[in-house]
């Protein structure tokens, strides 16, 4: 990853810095609990008075955590696709690159990525993976149009699995077709000769 992009470490902010509005921000804990593969809006804001002390992810960056309770949690990522820069916590990195950000985020969920990053995670009280480790992890780099095609397919699966408004109706429709098929087979009889 170090050959295809750069890592920008966030800066610390605390609960005392949170505000009802102000600077949009992503705290590393929210990546585990509030965000999926990508985000175009934040759930938190911090006081604008500390804006010069912060570091920001830009549109297209992938924001990832450097700590976690398990090896799998370390490196959890969200592609930032919002319209404005977003402040990131010091347990986050913004990975700046020229690839499809959602493609990179999806790659970081794969079993091969988890296996590769496990080689570099420092297993202490809290599992940690620093820039040096992230830089060594390899990810595939297909052409941008192929990245977009893969993202489109994975987005459809993601919606079917996680979005109740599209996943549940699709499942209901599939079960109805299955029901109709078996109903028709069970209720069709050969004519008596």
BADREN-958337 format. One record per residue: residue number from 1; residue in one letter; y negated, z, x of N, C-alpha, C in turn. Coordinates in nm, 2 decimals, decimal comma. Last residue first. Layout:
N
+-----+---+--------+--------+--------+--------+--------+--------+--------+--------+--------+
:   k : r :     ny :     nz :     nx :    cay :    caz :    cax :     cy :     cz :     cx :
+-----+---+--------+--------+--------+--------+--------+--------+--------+--------+--------+
: NUM : a :      Y :      Z :      X :      Y :      Z :      X :      Y :      Z :      X :
...
+-----+---+--------+--------+--------+--------+--------+--------+--------+--------+--------+
//
This chain:
193
+-----+---+--------+--------+--------+--------+--------+--------+--------+--------+--------+
:   k : r :     ny :     nz :     nx :    cay :    caz :    cax :     cy :     cz :     cx :
+-----+---+--------+--------+--------+--------+--------+--------+--------+--------+--------+
: 193 : x :   4,10 :  -1,78 :  -5,70 :   4,15 :  -1,92 :  -5,73 :   4,23 :  -1,92 :  -5,86 :
: 192 : x :   3,81 :  -1,60 :  -5,67 :   3,95 :  -1,60 :  -5,70 :   3,99 :  -1,74 :  -5,75 :
: 191 : x :   3,58 :  -1,63 :  -5,40 :   3,61 :  -1,66 :  -5,54 :   3,76 :  -1,66 :  -5,56 :
: 190 : x :   3,51 :  -1,37 :  -5,19 :   3,57 :  -1,50 :  -5,21 :   3,60 :  -1,52 :  -5,35 :
: 189 : x :   3,21 :  -1,19 :  -5,19 :   3,35 :  -1,20 :  -5,22 :   3,39 :  -1,34 :  -5,23 :
: 188 : x :   2,97 :  -0,98 :  -5,05 :   3,01 :  -1,12 :  -5,08 :   3,16 :  -1,13 :  -5,08 :
: 187 : x :   2,90 :  -0,73 :  -4,99 :   2,90 :  -0,77 :  -5,13 :   2,93 :  -0,92 :  -5,15 :
: 186 : x :   2,92 :  -0,71 :  -4,72 :   3,00 :  -0,62 :  -4,80 :   3,01 :  -0,67 :  -4,94 :
: 185 : x :   2,72 :  -0,90 :  -4,64 :   2,86 :  -0,91 :  -4,60 :   2,96 :  -0,83 :  -4,69 :
: 184 : x :   2,49 :  -0,79 :  -4,75 :   2,54 :  -0,92 :  -4,79 :   2,68 :  -0,94 :  -4,75 :
: 183 : x :   2,49 :  -0,54 :  -4,61 :   2,49 :  -0,54 :  -4,76 :   2,55 :  -0,68 :  -4,80 :
: 182 : x :   2,46 :  -0,63 :  -4,35 :   2,58 :  -0,56 :  -4,39 :   2,60 :  -0,56 :  -4,54 :
: 181 : x :   2,20 :  -0,75 :  -4,37 :   2,31 :  -0,83 :  -4,32 :   2,45 :  -0,76 :  -4,36 :
: 180 : x :   2,04 :  -0,54 :  -4,46 :   2,06 :  -0,67 :  -4,55 :   2,18 :  -0,74 :  -4,50 :
: 179 : x :   2,06 :  -0,37 :  -4,24 :   2,10 :  -0,33 :  -4,37 :   2,13 :  -0,45 :  -4,46 :
: 178 : x :   1,93 :  -0,53 :  -4,05 :   2,07 :  -0,48 :  -4,03 :   2,13 :  -0,45 :  -4,16 :
: 177 : x :   1,67 :  -0,54 :  -4,17 :   1,75 :  -0,67 :  -4,14 :   1,90 :  -0,63 :  -4,12 :
: 176 : x :   1,61 :  -0,27 :  -4,16 :   1,62 :  -0,34 :  -4,29 :   1,70 :  -0,47 :  -4,27 :
: 175 : x :   1,60 :  -0,23 :  -3,88 :   1,70 :  -0,16 :  -3,96 :   1,72 :  -0,23 :  -4,10 :
: 174 : x :   1,38 :  -0,38 :  -3,82 :   1,51 :  -0,41 :  -3,76 :   1,62 :  -0,35 :  -3,84 :
: 173 : x :   1,18 :  -0,25 :  -3,96 :   1,21 :  -0,39 :  -3,99 :   1,35 :  -0,43 :  -3,94 :
: 172 : x :   1,18 :   0,00 :  -3,83 :   1,21 :  -0,01 :  -3,97 :   1,25 :  -0,15 :  -4,01 :
: 171 : x :   1,09 :  -0,09 :  -3,58 :   1,23 :  -0,03 :  -3,59 :   1,27 :  -0,03 :  -3,74 :
: 170 : x :   0,84 :  -0,17 :  -3,64 :   0,93 :  -0,27 :  -3,58 :   1,07 :  -0,21 :  -3,60 :
: 169 : x :   0,72 :   0,07 :  -3,73 :   0,74 :  -0,04 :  -3,82 :   0,84 :  -0,15 :  -3,77 :
: 168 : x :   0,74 :   0,22 :  -3,48 :   0,81 :   0,26 :  -3,60 :   0,83 :   0,15 :  -3,70 :
: 167 : x :   0,57 :   0,07 :  -3,30 :   0,71 :   0,09 :  -3,28 :   0,79 :   0,13 :  -3,40 :
: 166 : x :   0,31 :   0,08 :  -3,41 :   0,38 :  -0,05 :  -3,40 :   0,53 :  -0,03 :  -3,37 :
: 165 : x :   0,25 :   0,34 :  -3,46 :   0,20 :   0,24 :  -3,56 :   0,26 :   0,11 :  -3,54 :
: 164 : x :   0,35 :   0,48 :  -3,24 :   0,42 :   0,50 :  -3,37 :   0,37 :   0,39 :  -3,47 :
: 163 : x :   0,40 :   0,38 :  -2,93 :   0,30 :   0,37 :  -3,04 :   0,36 :   0,37 :  -3,17 :
: 162 : x :   0,62 :   0,38 :  -2,75 :   0,53 :   0,50 :  -2,76 :   0,43 :   0,49 :  -2,87 :
: 161 : x :   0,78 :   0,15 :  -2,78 :   0,84 :   0,28 :  -2,75 :   0,75 :   0,40 :  -2,78 :
: 160 : x :   0,60 :  -0,06 :  -2,83 :   0,72 :  -0,03 :  -2,92 :   0,78 :   0,10 :  -2,90 :
: 159 : x :   0,42 :  -0,03 :  -2,62 :   0,38 :  -0,01 :  -2,75 :   0,49 :   0,02 :  -2,85 :
: 158 : x :   0,60 :  -0,09 :  -2,41 :   0,53 :   0,04 :  -2,41 :   0,48 :   0,07 :  -2,55 :
: 157 : x :   0,66 :  -0,36 :  -2,46 :   0,77 :  -0,25 :  -2,47 :   0,70 :  -0,12 :  -2,48 :
: 156 : x :   0,41 :  -0,47 :  -2,43 :   0,47 :  -0,48 :  -2,56 :   0,58 :  -0,37 :  -2,57 :
: 155 : x :   0,36 :  -0,41 :  -2,16 :   0,27 :  -0,35 :  -2,26 :   0,34 :  -0,36 :  -2,40 :
: 154 : x :   0,56 :  -0,56 :  -2,04 :   0,57 :  -0,42 :  -2,03 :   0,48 :  -0,35 :  -2,13 :
: 153 : x :   0,45 :  -0,82 :  -2,09 :   0,58 :  -0,78 :  -2,14 :   0,59 :  -0,63 :  -2,14 :
: 152 : x :   0,20 :  -0,80 :  -1,95 :   0,20 :  -0,83 :  -2,10 :   0,34 :  -0,79 :  -2,16 :
: 151 : x :   0,29 :  -0,75 :  -1,69 :   0,21 :  -0,65 :  -1,76 :   0,22 :  -0,68 :  -1,91 :
: 150 : x :   0,40 :  -1,00 :  -1,63 :   0,49 :  -0,88 :  -1,63 :   0,42 :  -0,77 :  -1,71 :
: 149 : x :   0,17 :  -1,17 :  -1,65 :   0,29 :  -1,19 :  -1,74 :   0,37 :  -1,07 :  -1,75 :
: 148 : x :   0,02 :  -1,06 :  -1,44 :  -0,03 :  -1,05 :  -1,58 :   0,08 :  -1,07 :  -1,68 :
: 147 : x :   0,19 :  -1,12 :  -1,22 :   0,15 :  -0,98 :  -1,25 :   0,11 :  -0,97 :  -1,39 :
: 146 : x :   0,17 :  -1,40 :  -1,24 :   0,30 :  -1,33 :  -1,26 :   0,28 :  -1,19 :  -1,29 :
: 145 : x :  -0,10 :  -1,43 :  -1,17 :  -0,05 :  -1,48 :  -1,30 :   0,08 :  -1,42 :  -1,33 :
: 144 : x :  -0,10 :  -1,33 :  -0,90 :  -0,17 :  -1,26 :  -1,01 :  -0,13 :  -1,30 :  -1,15 :
: 143 : x :   0,23 :  -1,33 :  -0,74 :   0,10 :  -1,39 :  -0,77 :   0,03 :  -1,32 :  -0,89 :
: 142 : x :   0,37 :  -1,00 :  -0,64 :   0,38 :  -1,14 :  -0,69 :   0,24 :  -1,20 :  -0,72 :
: 141 : x :   0,43 :  -0,77 :  -0,45 :   0,30 :  -0,84 :  -0,47 :   0,33 :  -0,98 :  -0,51 :
: 140 : x :   0,59 :  -0,45 :  -0,47 :   0,59 :  -0,59 :  -0,48 :   0,46 :  -0,65 :  -0,50 :
: 139 : x :   0,51 :  -0,19 :  -0,23 :   0,52 :  -0,23 :  -0,37 :   0,53 :  -0,39 :  -0,37 :
: 138 : x :   0,58 :   0,08 :  -0,01 :   0,58 :  -0,07 :  -0,04 :   0,59 :  -0,09 :  -0,19 :
: 137 : x :   0,40 :   0,33 :   0,15 :   0,49 :   0,29 :   0,04 :   0,47 :   0,14 :   0,01 :
: 136 : x :   0,21 :   0,41 :   0,34 :   0,34 :   0,35 :   0,39 :   0,43 :   0,30 :   0,27 :
: 135 : x :   0,00 :   0,52 :   0,20 :  -0,02 :   0,40 :   0,27 :   0,11 :   0,33 :   0,32 :
: 134 : x :   0,11 :   0,77 :   0,12 :   0,08 :   0,66 :   0,02 :   0,07 :   0,53 :   0,09 :
: 133 : x :   0,10 :   0,90 :   0,37 :   0,23 :   0,87 :   0,30 :   0,21 :   0,76 :   0,20 :
: 132 : x :  -0,17 :   0,91 :   0,42 :  -0,08 :   0,86 :   0,52 :   0,05 :   0,82 :   0,46 :
: 131 : x :  -0,28 :   1,05 :   0,20 :  -0,31 :   0,91 :   0,22 :  -0,21 :   0,84 :   0,32 :
: 130 : x :  -0,01 :   1,27 :   0,08 :  -0,14 :   1,24 :   0,13 :  -0,16 :   1,09 :   0,16 :
: 129 : x :   0,15 :   1,46 :  -0,15 :   0,16 :   1,33 :  -0,08 :   0,02 :   1,28 :  -0,05 :
: 128 : x :   0,32 :   1,76 :  -0,22 :   0,20 :   1,69 :  -0,19 :   0,23 :   1,56 :  -0,12 :
: 127 : x :   0,43 :   2,02 :  -0,43 :   0,46 :   1,90 :  -0,36 :   0,34 :   1,82 :  -0,34 :
: 126 : x :   0,36 :   2,35 :  -0,36 :   0,33 :   2,24 :  -0,44 :   0,36 :   2,11 :  -0,37 :
: 125 : x :   0,50 :   2,48 :  -0,15 :   0,49 :   2,55 :  -0,28 :   0,45 :   2,45 :  -0,39 :
: 124 : x :   0,63 :   2,17 :  -0,03 :   0,59 :   2,31 :  -0,01 :   0,59 :   2,38 :  -0,14 :
: 123 : x :   0,72 :   1,89 :   0,08 :   0,78 :   1,98 :  -0,02 :   0,75 :   2,13 :   0,02 :
: 122 : x :   0,55 :   1,61 :   0,11 :   0,56 :   1,74 :   0,17 :   0,60 :   1,84 :   0,06 :
: 121 : x :   0,68 :   1,29 :   0,07 :   0,62 :   1,40 :   0,00 :   0,65 :   1,53 :   0,09 :
: 120 : x :   0,80 :   1,07 :   0,19 :   0,67 :   1,11 :   0,24 :   0,61 :   1,24 :   0,18 :
: 119 : x :   1,03 :   1,00 :   0,05 :   1,04 :   1,01 :   0,19 :   0,91 :   1,07 :   0,26 :
: 118 : x :   0,94 :   0,96 :  -0,21 :   1,01 :   1,09 :  -0,18 :   1,02 :   1,11 :  -0,03 :
: 117 : x :   0,85 :   0,70 :  -0,22 :   0,75 :   0,81 :  -0,20 :   0,82 :   0,94 :  -0,17 :
: 116 : x :   1,09 :   0,57 :  -0,27 :   1,02 :   0,54 :  -0,15 :   0,92 :   0,66 :  -0,12 :
: 115 : x :   1,17 :   0,67 :  -0,52 :   1,26 :   0,69 :  -0,40 :   1,18 :   0,67 :  -0,27 :
: 114 : x :   0,96 :   0,58 :  -0,67 :   0,99 :   0,73 :  -0,66 :   1,07 :   0,75 :  -0,54 :
: 113 : x :   0,99 :   0,31 :  -0,65 :   0,87 :   0,37 :  -0,60 :   0,89 :   0,52 :  -0,58 :
: 112 : x :   1,24 :   0,27 :  -0,78 :   1,22 :   0,24 :  -0,63 :   1,10 :   0,30 :  -0,57 :
: 111 : x :   1,18 :   0,35 :  -1,04 :   1,27 :   0,44 :  -0,96 :   1,26 :   0,40 :  -0,81 :
: 110 : x :   0,83 :   0,31 :  -1,13 :   0,97 :   0,26 :  -1,11 :   1,05 :   0,36 :  -1,02 :
: 109 : x :   0,57 :   0,37 :  -1,15 :   0,66 :   0,44 :  -1,24 :   0,81 :   0,41 :  -1,21 :
: 108 : x :   0,42 :   0,20 :  -1,00 :   0,43 :   0,34 :  -0,95 :   0,52 :   0,43 :  -1,04 :
: 107 : x :   0,42 :  -0,03 :  -1,15 :   0,50 :  -0,02 :  -1,02 :   0,53 :   0,12 :  -0,98 :
: 106 : x :   0,22 :   0,03 :  -1,34 :   0,36 :   0,02 :  -1,38 :   0,46 :   0,03 :  -1,26 :
: 105 : x :   0,00 :   0,03 :  -1,16 :   0,04 :   0,15 :  -1,23 :   0,18 :   0,15 :  -1,28 :
: 104 : x :   0,00 :  -0,24 :  -1,09 :   0,02 :  -0,14 :  -0,99 :   0,06 :  -0,01 :  -1,05 :
: 103 : x :  -0,04 :  -0,36 :  -1,34 :   0,08 :  -0,39 :  -1,27 :   0,11 :  -0,28 :  -1,16 :
: 102 : x :  -0,30 :  -0,26 :  -1,39 :  -0,18 :  -0,21 :  -1,48 :  -0,05 :  -0,24 :  -1,41 :
: 101 : x :  -0,45 :  -0,40 :  -1,20 :  -0,44 :  -0,25 :  -1,20 :  -0,32 :  -0,20 :  -1,28 :
: 100 : x :  -0,36 :  -0,67 :  -1,02 :  -0,37 :  -0,63 :  -1,15 :  -0,35 :  -0,48 :  -1,16 :
:  99 : x :  -0,53 :  -0,64 :  -0,69 :  -0,41 :  -0,67 :  -0,78 :  -0,45 :  -0,64 :  -0,92 :
:  98 : x :  -0,70 :  -0,56 :  -0,49 :  -0,73 :  -0,68 :  -0,57 :  -0,62 :  -0,73 :  -0,66 :
:  97 : x :  -0,80 :  -0,21 :  -0,48 :  -0,72 :  -0,32 :  -0,44 :  -0,76 :  -0,45 :  -0,52 :
:  96 : x :  -0,81 :   0,13 :  -0,44 :  -0,89 :   0,01 :  -0,47 :  -0,82 :  -0,11 :  -0,40 :
:  95 : x :  -0,72 :   0,42 :  -0,58 :  -0,66 :   0,31 :  -0,50 :  -0,73 :   0,18 :  -0,54 :
:  94 : x :  -0,85 :   0,72 :  -0,57 :  -0,87 :   0,60 :  -0,63 :  -0,82 :   0,49 :  -0,54 :
:  93 : x :  -0,67 :   1,03 :  -0,59 :  -0,72 :   0,92 :  -0,51 :  -0,75 :   0,80 :  -0,60 :
:  92 : x :  -0,70 :   1,38 :  -0,66 :  -0,68 :   1,24 :  -0,70 :  -0,73 :   1,14 :  -0,59 :
:  91 : x :  -0,79 :   1,62 :  -0,62 :  -0,64 :   1,60 :  -0,61 :  -0,60 :   1,47 :  -0,66 :
:  90 : x :  -1,06 :   1,62 :  -0,66 :  -1,01 :   1,61 :  -0,53 :  -0,86 :   1,61 :  -0,51 :
:  89 : x :  -1,13 :   1,39 :  -0,95 :  -1,10 :   1,53 :  -0,89 :  -1,05 :   1,51 :  -0,74 :
:  88 : x :  -1,37 :   1,14 :  -1,00 :  -1,23 :   1,18 :  -0,99 :  -1,22 :   1,31 :  -0,91 :
:  87 : x :  -1,58 :   0,98 :  -1,23 :  -1,56 :   1,07 :  -1,12 :  -1,42 :   1,12 :  -1,12 :
:  86 : x :  -1,59 :   0,63 :  -1,29 :  -1,55 :   0,76 :  -1,34 :  -1,53 :   0,85 :  -1,22 :
:  85 : x :  -1,80 :   0,35 :  -1,39 :  -1,74 :   0,44 :  -1,29 :  -1,70 :   0,57 :  -1,34 :
:  84 : x :  -1,72 :   0,17 :  -1,69 :  -1,81 :   0,24 :  -1,60 :  -1,73 :   0,32 :  -1,50 :
:  83 : x :  -1,53 :   0,05 :  -1,85 :  -1,65 :  -0,03 :  -1,81 :  -1,74 :   0,04 :  -1,71 :
:  82 : x :  -1,18 :   0,11 :  -1,77 :  -1,30 :   0,13 :  -1,84 :  -1,42 :   0,06 :  -1,78 :
:  81 : x :  -0,94 :   0,11 :  -1,65 :  -0,99 :  -0,02 :  -1,69 :  -1,12 :  -0,01 :  -1,78 :
:  80 : x :  -0,75 :   0,26 :  -1,42 :  -0,88 :   0,28 :  -1,48 :  -0,94 :   0,14 :  -1,52 :
:  79 : x :  -0,42 :   0,34 :  -1,45 :  -0,51 :   0,23 :  -1,41 :  -0,64 :   0,25 :  -1,49 :
:  78 : x :  -0,28 :   0,63 :  -1,32 :  -0,34 :   0,57 :  -1,44 :  -0,43 :   0,46 :  -1,39 :
:  77 : x :   0,01 :   0,79 :  -1,19 :  -0,10 :   0,70 :  -1,18 :  -0,15 :   0,66 :  -1,32 :
:  76 : x :   0,16 :   1,03 :  -0,98 :   0,15 :   0,98 :  -1,12 :   0,01 :   0,91 :  -1,12 :
:  75 : x :   0,19 :   1,14 :  -0,73 :   0,16 :   1,00 :  -0,74 :   0,16 :   0,94 :  -0,88 :
:  74 : x :   0,44 :   1,37 :  -0,83 :   0,34 :   1,34 :  -0,73 :   0,32 :   1,18 :  -0,73 :
:  73 : x :   0,65 :   1,38 :  -1,01 :   0,51 :   1,40 :  -1,06 :   0,41 :   1,36 :  -0,96 :
:  72 : x :   0,88 :   1,36 :  -0,85 :   0,85 :   1,25 :  -0,95 :   0,70 :   1,26 :  -1,00 :
:  71 : x :   0,88 :   1,60 :  -0,72 :   0,85 :   1,48 :  -0,64 :   0,81 :   1,36 :  -0,73 :
:  70 : x :   0,70 :   1,84 :  -0,92 :   0,82 :   1,77 :  -0,87 :   0,78 :   1,65 :  -0,79 :
:  69 : x :   0,44 :   1,92 :  -0,95 :   0,55 :   2,02 :  -0,95 :   0,68 :   1,97 :  -0,90 :
:  68 : x :   0,20 :   1,76 :  -0,73 :   0,28 :   1,77 :  -0,85 :   0,39 :   1,88 :  -0,84 :
:  67 : x :  -0,07 :   1,57 :  -0,59 :   0,02 :   1,69 :  -0,60 :   0,10 :   1,68 :  -0,73 :
:  66 : x :  -0,23 :   1,35 :  -0,60 :  -0,16 :   1,37 :  -0,47 :  -0,07 :   1,50 :  -0,47 :
:  65 : x :  -0,25 :   1,10 :  -0,85 :  -0,25 :   1,23 :  -0,81 :  -0,18 :   1,25 :  -0,67 :
:  64 : x :  -0,46 :   0,81 :  -0,89 :  -0,33 :   0,87 :  -0,87 :  -0,35 :   1,01 :  -0,82 :
:  63 : x :  -0,60 :   0,54 :  -1,04 :  -0,63 :   0,68 :  -1,01 :  -0,49 :   0,74 :  -1,00 :
:  62 : x :  -0,67 :   0,22 :  -0,94 :  -0,57 :   0,30 :  -1,00 :  -0,59 :   0,44 :  -0,95 :
:  61 : x :  -0,96 :   0,02 :  -1,04 :  -0,89 :   0,11 :  -0,95 :  -0,77 :   0,18 :  -1,02 :
:  60 : x :  -1,08 :  -0,12 :  -1,24 :  -0,97 :  -0,19 :  -1,17 :  -0,90 :  -0,10 :  -1,07 :
:  59 : x :  -1,39 :   0,03 :  -1,21 :  -1,30 :  -0,05 :  -1,29 :  -1,20 :  -0,13 :  -1,21 :
:  58 : x :  -1,37 :   0,30 :  -0,97 :  -1,44 :   0,18 :  -1,03 :  -1,34 :   0,11 :  -1,12 :
:  57 : x :  -1,40 :   0,64 :  -0,92 :  -1,31 :   0,53 :  -0,93 :  -1,39 :   0,42 :  -1,01 :
:  56 : x :  -1,61 :   0,84 :  -0,70 :  -1,58 :   0,77 :  -0,82 :  -1,48 :   0,66 :  -0,81 :
:  55 : x :  -1,71 :   1,17 :  -0,60 :  -1,66 :   1,03 :  -0,57 :  -1,61 :   0,97 :  -0,70 :
:  54 : x :  -2,00 :   1,39 :  -0,60 :  -1,87 :   1,34 :  -0,65 :  -1,84 :   1,20 :  -0,59 :
:  53 : x :  -2,26 :   1,47 :  -0,56 :  -2,15 :   1,54 :  -0,48 :  -2,01 :   1,48 :  -0,51 :
:  52 : x :  -2,42 :   1,35 :  -0,74 :  -2,43 :   1,30 :  -0,60 :  -2,32 :   1,37 :  -0,51 :
:  51 : x :  -2,38 :   1,49 :  -0,98 :  -2,33 :   1,35 :  -0,97 :  -2,33 :   1,30 :  -0,82 :
:  50 : x :  -2,43 :   1,74 :  -1,08 :  -2,35 :   1,73 :  -0,96 :  -2,31 :   1,59 :  -0,92 :
:  49 : x :  -2,57 :   1,70 :  -1,32 :  -2,65 :   1,76 :  -1,20 :  -2,57 :   1,75 :  -1,07 :
:  48 : x :  -2,41 :   1,62 :  -1,52 :  -2,47 :   1,52 :  -1,44 :  -2,55 :   1,57 :  -1,32 :
:  47 : x :  -2,11 :   1,79 :  -1,58 :  -2,25 :   1,80 :  -1,57 :  -2,31 :   1,69 :  -1,48 :
:  46 : x :  -1,84 :   1,58 :  -1,70 :  -1,89 :   1,69 :  -1,62 :  -2,04 :   1,68 :  -1,61 :
:  45 : x :  -1,59 :   1,52 :  -1,95 :  -1,72 :   1,49 :  -1,88 :  -1,76 :   1,61 :  -1,80 :
:  44 : x :  -1,28 :   1,38 :  -2,07 :  -1,37 :   1,49 :  -2,02 :  -1,49 :   1,43 :  -1,95 :
:  43 : x :  -1,13 :   1,17 :  -2,14 :  -1,13 :   1,28 :  -2,23 :  -1,22 :   1,39 :  -2,19 :
:  42 : x :  -1,24 :   0,82 :  -2,11 :  -1,20 :   0,95 :  -2,06 :  -1,20 :   1,05 :  -2,17 :
:  41 : x :  -1,11 :   0,49 :  -2,15 :  -1,20 :   0,60 :  -2,19 :  -1,15 :   0,73 :  -2,14 :
:  40 : x :  -0,92 :   0,33 :  -2,08 :  -1,05 :   0,27 :  -2,08 :  -1,16 :   0,37 :  -2,13 :
:  39 : x :  -0,62 :   0,35 :  -1,89 :  -0,72 :   0,41 :  -1,97 :  -0,85 :   0,34 :  -1,96 :
:  38 : x :  -0,26 :   0,32 :  -1,85 :  -0,40 :   0,28 :  -1,82 :  -0,49 :   0,35 :  -1,92 :
:  37 : x :  -0,03 :   0,46 :  -1,89 :  -0,03 :   0,36 :  -1,78 :  -0,17 :   0,33 :  -1,75 :
:  36 : x :  -0,18 :   0,75 :  -2,01 :  -0,06 :   0,68 :  -2,00 :  -0,07 :   0,58 :  -1,87 :
:  35 : x :  -0,31 :   1,09 :  -2,02 :  -0,32 :   0,95 :  -1,99 :  -0,19 :   0,88 :  -1,98 :
:  34 : x :  -0,27 :   1,36 :  -2,05 :  -0,36 :   1,29 :  -2,15 :  -0,36 :   1,14 :  -2,13 :
:  33 : x :  -0,10 :   1,48 :  -1,86 :  -0,09 :   1,52 :  -2,00 :  -0,17 :   1,43 :  -2,10 :
:  32 : x :  -0,13 :   1,38 :  -1,60 :   0,00 :   1,42 :  -1,64 :   0,01 :   1,43 :  -1,80 :
:  31 : x :  -0,40 :   1,35 :  -1,59 :  -0,32 :   1,23 :  -1,57 :  -0,18 :   1,26 :  -1,61 :
:  30 : x :  -0,51 :   1,60 :  -1,61 :  -0,51 :   1,51 :  -1,73 :  -0,43 :   1,39 :  -1,71 :
:  29 : x :  -0,49 :   1,70 :  -1,35 :  -0,40 :   1,76 :  -1,46 :  -0,40 :   1,67 :  -1,58 :
:  28 : x :  -0,71 :   1,57 :  -1,22 :  -0,57 :   1,53 :  -1,19 :  -0,47 :   1,58 :  -1,30 :
:  27 : x :  -0,96 :   1,45 :  -1,43 :  -0,91 :   1,56 :  -1,36 :  -0,76 :   1,53 :  -1,34 :
:  26 : x :  -1,21 :   1,21 :  -1,45 :  -1,06 :   1,23 :  -1,46 :  -1,02 :   1,34 :  -1,37 :
:  25 : x :  -1,52 :   1,18 :  -1,63 :  -1,43 :   1,22 :  -1,52 :  -1,29 :   1,22 :  -1,55 :
:  24 : x :  -1,85 :   1,07 :  -1,69 :  -1,71 :   1,07 :  -1,73 :  -1,63 :   1,10 :  -1,61 :
:  23 : x :  -2,12 :   1,29 :  -1,70 :  -2,05 :   1,20 :  -1,62 :  -1,90 :   1,19 :  -1,66 :
:  22 : x :  -2,21 :   1,37 :  -2,02 :  -2,26 :   1,36 :  -1,89 :  -2,18 :   1,25 :  -1,81 :
:  21 : x :  -2,11 :   1,61 :  -2,26 :  -2,14 :   1,48 :  -2,22 :  -2,19 :   1,48 :  -2,08 :
:  20 : x :  -2,02 :   1,87 :  -2,25 :  -1,99 :   1,79 :  -2,37 :  -2,02 :   1,64 :  -2,35 :
:  19 : x :  -1,89 :   1,95 :  -1,92 :  -2,00 :   1,94 :  -2,02 :  -1,95 :   1,86 :  -2,14 :
:  18 : x :  -1,77 :   2,13 :  -1,63 :  -1,75 :   2,05 :  -1,75 :  -1,86 :   2,06 :  -1,85 :
:  17 : x :  -1,80 :   2,31 :  -1,43 :  -1,88 :   2,19 :  -1,42 :  -1,86 :   2,10 :  -1,55 :
:  16 : x :  -1,62 :   2,51 :  -1,47 :  -1,76 :   2,54 :  -1,49 :  -1,85 :   2,42 :  -1,49 :
:  15 : x :  -1,39 :   2,39 :  -1,38 :  -1,41 :   2,41 :  -1,52 :  -1,55 :   2,44 :  -1,56 :
:  14 : x :  -1,50 :   2,19 :  -1,09 :  -1,43 :   2,31 :  -1,16 :  -1,45 :   2,30 :  -1,31 :
:  13 : x :  -1,43 :   1,94 :  -0,85 :  -1,52 :   2,00 :  -0,96 :  -1,43 :   2,10 :  -1,03 :
:  12 : x :  -1,40 :   1,78 :  -0,54 :  -1,37 :   1,90 :  -0,62 :  -1,48 :   1,92 :  -0,73 :
:  11 : x :  -1,36 :   1,43 :  -0,52 :  -1,42 :   1,55 :  -0,48 :  -1,40 :   1,66 :  -0,58 :
:  10 : x :  -1,10 :   1,19 :  -0,42 :  -1,20 :   1,25 :  -0,51 :  -1,26 :   1,37 :  -0,45 :
:   9 : x :  -1,05 :   0,94 :  -0,17 :  -1,02 :   1,07 :  -0,23 :  -1,13 :   1,13 :  -0,31 :
:   8 : x :  -0,95 :   0,62 :  -0,18 :  -1,07 :   0,70 :  -0,18 :  -1,04 :   0,84 :  -0,25 :
:   7 : x :  -0,77 :   0,38 :  -0,01 :  -0,76 :   0,50 :  -0,09 :  -0,89 :   0,58 :  -0,07 :
:   6 : x :  -0,74 :   0,03 :  -0,03 :  -0,79 :   0,15 :   0,03 :  -0,78 :   0,26 :  -0,07 :
:   5 : x :  -0,48 :  -0,23 :   0,01 :  -0,59 :  -0,16 :  -0,06 :  -0,64 :  -0,04 :   0,02 :
:   4 : x :  -0,28 :  -0,34 :   0,14 :  -0,33 :  -0,42 :   0,03 :  -0,45 :  -0,35 :  -0,04 :
:   3 : x :  -0,19 :  -0,17 :   0,34 :  -0,22 :  -0,31 :   0,38 :  -0,29 :  -0,39 :   0,27 :
:   2 : x :  -0,11 :   0,06 :   0,21 :  -0,23 :   0,06 :   0,29 :  -0,27 :  -0,07 :   0,34 :
:   1 : x :   0,12 :   0,00 :   0,08 :   0,00 :   0,00 :   0,00 :  -0,13 :   0,00 :   0,09 :
+-----+---+--------+--------+--------+--------+--------+--------+--------+--------+--------+
//
